[in-house]
Amino acid sequence: MSYVVFGRKVANEYLALGTFATVFGGAFLATRGGKKDAPAKPTTVQQAKESVPINGTSDEEEKFILQFIKEAEASSPSSSH
């Protein structure tokens, strides 16, 4: 069986191959990765802490967050690593 596309006769096999090429080609292009110049991830815990900003709505809130983090790290049993 064949179909008429733009005035030309096209066989089912070619339509199927075109569909497969479009779907798998699009999936390949969509999943091949992001930019290569992405910023490097922090390697140490200290670098990770410094890279995350603490955005409190007030100075008092930022102090509270920092104090909470300090207390949580002090009471954490995994802080001896």
Secondary structure, DSSP 8 states (H G I E B T S, - for coil): -EEEETTEEEEHHHHHHHHHHHHHHHHHHHTS---TT------SHHHHHHHS----SSHHHHHHHHHHHHHHHHH-GGGG-
